Every structure is written in structure tokens, then in C-alpha cells.
Amino acid sequence: MRYRIRTGDYIRGNVISSVATELHGSFELVYDNGKSDTMTFVFTTGAASAFEAFNTAGPANNDGYVVGGCVTGVSGGPKRGDCFLACWIATKTDENSGDRQRICAGYTYGFTSVDVGNFENPLSGRGHLKIVNTELNVAGNVAPAGFGAVTNTLRKLHAAVILYNADGNAATRTVDVRLRFPLGAAPTGFGGAGDVWVPTTLTLTLGEEGIYYLSGPVDSLEGFVVTNDNGTIVVQTTRTPLPILIGEADPISFIFVIAAGLAGDVYSTYYLVEEWKVL
């Protein structure tokens, strides 16, 4: 496949990345006069999943065709689902103002480049599975942030765990998990908590340790909820709602809740999540 390019045209693109990635682009041209040329760019993305624009260092010198090329993430270590980009032949370098033809789109990760002539939907196939550590060694009297939305990103939550270490105080603390407002914010005037799923409660006291773990289905195995109450492991009969999808504008819908936690207590939370970019 080849794409018509005219004198003065640039190749420009947009990228959304949750990992700072150095992109290298190289595009091969053959002009109508028989001469060949290469248009290149180097661009380092941010890590905030925001739209960013880039373009080749210079324009095409003559009329001709783009006959090949690719964009590769050469550093930053993006995984599938982290860094999505698309490139166009454009009359200007300004974003979207002079785009004439799209020439490639896809994720760059590992040893995978985005090649001219290949077009991937950002929601196609599996995203990248990764562990997100929302809290690490946080005091028990600080409420967990919960698992929520990320800009320009569709998230699928597969598993979650909280590990809690109570200090030497004899007071009782409780840990549970809630699914609330799973598909969107509450309407005006809605004053309730919005919980739609609350399984068992983990109760801890002086010097006790506890783990609250939830997993969605894995292959042929059903999802489950399990607690470790200071060494006593119980697989709960309550079925888990995981996996759940969380859109880019959804409220925090999955959250661990700690009651009567103390400043001397310590906890950490982890989430197994799959992500895709949303354009």
C-alpha cells in the first residue's frame, strides 16, 4: 500500500500514553521524479494518558508516495494498552487542521512497531494486564482511595487485595469492600452511599494481620472472595462481581472500606487491571 504525499506535506500524529515513551518514526518516500527520501521524527510522550501531537522534522520536498515506514517506542518500556498512536499525511503541522489521509494506527510495545498500512482499533484484543498499587504502607486511619477512572482509558478490574496489619492497640477494626455506583454517578438529590454489593467483613484486633482478596473468573474457575483473619482462611460463599469495566468518566466504584482504623496500623492495596486507550 502506498499513500499520496505532495510537496510541503508533513507526516504528523497523535499519541495517548500512560508511560513516558520515546517514539522514533521513519517513513520512506519515493517521489514522482524517481528520487527517494526519508521523513523522521523523535518524540517523547508524557505519562498522563493525554492527547499529544508530533510531526516529522521537515516536509516532503516533491510530490510522490509514502511507501513504507513505522513508529517504534524505543525506550520507556510501554506494554500493550499503554501507548496508542496514529499518523496522517497533513498539509500543516497543526493538530487536525490539515489532515488528508491516515497512514497507520496502533499500539507500540515490546518488539511491536506501528507500521505504515496497519490500522488497529484501540479497543481491539486484550489490553495489558498490570498490578496497580494504590496504597503502600498507609496508616489505618487514612481511608483507601478506591479504584477509579483514568483519563482517556478504559479499565477492566480483574482482582483486588488489601493487606492490613493492626498495631498493639486492643481496639477492633473492620475491613470490607464495596461496589458502588457501578455504571455512573448518582442523579441530583440522591443521598445514599450507592452500594450495590457488600460481602463479608474482616474483623481485626490487637496485633492481628488480615488479608481480603477478590478475584474474577480465571479460565474455567469461577470468581471468589477469600479472607485471611490472622491466619484463619475462609473462602466466602458470596460471588464476586469482578471483572468490572470502569470508563474514563466513571466515579470510583470499587473501594475497600476501613472502620475504626488506627494511626499505628498499616495497610496496602493492589489491583490487577487491564487497560486500553479510548480516543
C-alpha positions, -999 to 999 in steps of 0.1 A, spaced: 0 0 0 13 35 -8 -1 69 1 0 101 -19 21 129 -5 26 163 -20 53 190 -18 52 207 15 32 180 33 42 167 67 35 134 84 20 142 118 4 122 145 -14 119 178 -5 97 208 -20 88 241 3 71 266 2 62 303 40 56 302 66 82 292 79 67 259 104 79 234 89 74 199 110 71 168 93 74 134 108 68 100 88 70 67 102 61 33 91 82 3 95 77 -35 90 109 -55 75 112 -89 109 122 -103 123 88 -92 142 101 -62 138 87 -27 136 104 7 131 97 44 110 117 68 117 112 105 107 124 140 117 117 176 91 125 203 89 117 240 54 113 253 41 122 288 26 96 312 -8 112 319 -29 95 291 -34 129 275 -36 136 238 -3 148 224 8 158 189 40 153 170 53 157 134 82 150 111 112 174 112 106 186 77 81 185 48 82 164 16 104 180 -10 84 168 -40 52 151 -50 53 113 -45 42 85 -23 48 72 12 58 36 5 67 23 40 79 31 75 70 26 111 68 42 146 86 24 174 87 30 212 125 27 218 125 35 255 101 38 284 90 1 284 54 5 273 32 -26 274 3 -34 252 -25 -10 261 -1 18 273 8 38 242 -16 42 212 -8 64 182 -19 73 148 -2 91 119 -16 112 90 -3 129 59 -11 166 65 -7 199 48 1 215 82 17 205 114 -12 219 135 -33 192 151 -62 181 128 -62 213 107 -48 199 75 -50 161 77 -56 144 44 -50 107 49 -44 84 78 -14 60 71 -12 39 103 -26 34 138 -19 10 167 -1 3 199 36 2 202 50 -21 229 78 -47 234 91 -56 200 60 -43 182 60 -12 160 32 6 143 37 0 106 25 21 77 -6 4 62 -16 -12 95 -47 1 114 -57 -12 148 -87 -2 169 -76 9 204 -101 -14 220 -92 -45 199 -79 -77 216 -66 -78 251 -51 -49 269 -21 -50 291 -26 -67 325 -7 -49 353 -8 -46 390 -17 -11 403 -5 -3 438 -29 24 450 -17 24 487 16 12 501 22 12 539 -6 37 546 -18 44 581 -50 27 591 -68 59 599 -64 71 563 -93 60 540 -84 39 509 -87 59 477 -105 32 459 -101 21 423 -114 46 398 -112 61 363 -81 73 343 -83 99 316 -87 85 280 -86 50 294 -110 20 297 -101 -1 327 -111 -37 335 -106 -48 371 -99 -85 375 -87 -89 411 -80 -68 442 -65 -73 476 -59 -53 508 -33 -64 534 -38 -50 569 -15 -51 599 -31 -39 632 -9 -24 659 -7 -33 695 -39 -15 704 -68 -38 716 -94 -18 697 -115 -35 670 -110 -25 633 -131 -38 604 -123 -41 567 -148 -47 539 -152 -39 502 -180 -21 483 -192 -19 447 -210 14 444 -224 34 415 -210 8 391 -221 25 359 -221 62 367 -227 90 391 -259 93 411 -287 117 400 -292 150 417 -307 146 451 -296 110 456 -282 110 491 -274 73 497 -240 56 496 -248 39 463 -236 4 474 -249 -25 454 -226 -52 466 -211 -56 501 -198 -91 510 -183 -102 544 -165 -81 569 -130 -88 582 -126 -80 619 -91 -75 634 -79 -65 669 -46 -63 689 -16 -72 667 -36 -91 642 -30 -93 604 -56 -97 578 -60 -101 540 -91 -95 519 -87 -109 484 -112 -109 455 -107 -125 420 -128 -126 389 -132 -158 368 -99 -173 356 -103 -197 326 -129 -223 338 -127 -213 375 -154 -190 389 -145 -158 407 -142 -159 445 -138 -139 477 -114 -151 504 -104 -136 538 -74 -144 560 -83 -134 595 -49 -136 614 -42 -170 598 -77 -183 595 -86 -186 558 -122 -186 548 -135 -188 512 -167 -168 512 -199 -180 496 -206 -146 482 -199 -144 445 -176 -116 432 -188 -91 406 -154 -90 390 -144 -83 364 -159 -48 361 -154 -22 334 -146 14 345 -149 41 319 -128 73 317 -155 94 334 -169 69 359 -168 76 396 -148 55 420 -169 24 421 -148 -3 438 -134 6 472 -121 -10 503 -136 4 535 -118 6 569 -138 13 600 -120 24 633 -86 21 617 -57 35 639 -27 56 631 -4 29 642 -20 3 618 -5 -1 583 -22 -14 551 -15 -17 514 -39 -23 484 -32 -38 450 -54 -42 419 -50 -64 388 -62 -43 359 -64 -45 321 -63 -12 302 -70 2 268 -68 37 254 -100 55 245 -99 80 216 
